[in-house]
Each structure stands twice: as structure tokens, then as C-alpha cells.
Amino acid sequence: MKLSLDDLDHKILQILETDGRAPAKTIAEQLSVNEVTVSKRLTKIIEGGFCKIIAIACLLYTSDAADDSLRVD
């Protein structure tokens, strides 16, 4: 069975485009739906391959550090 996204799914993704770390509770409040609904939709979106979760590290080289190490912010 092929999964597809409906209007609510697209609204959830729009919120995540603005704030990728928005909790399900906050998204649910903005859309006036139940938090469990948002959580289930997010699972469907991620497991269906419609969205990927990635992390980007900001590595800063601090040449003035005593040990010349990298720092992650």
C-alpha cells in the first residue's frame, strides 16, 4: 500500500521547516489537534521516507586554545 500525505501532514511539515526541533505538543497546539495525532503522523512521515532527520555539527577550530582542539557549538 502506497502512503500519501494529506493536508494535515503538509501543515506539520511546514511547521518543521520553520522549526525543525518543534515538539509534537507545540505542533499540535498550533494546528488544534491532539498531540498523539501529530506523533503518529510524524512516524508515518519519517517511516514513509517523506522526511529525514539529519544533524549538522558546527565545528569551530580555536587556534588560541591551549590544546588546539575543536569545539562543537
Secondary structure as UniProt FT lines:
FT   HELIX           7..18
FT   TURN            20..21
FT   HELIX           24..31
FT   HELIX           35..47
FT   TURN            48..49
FT   STRAND          59..61
FT   TURN            63..64
FT   TURN            66..67
FT   STRAND          70..72
//
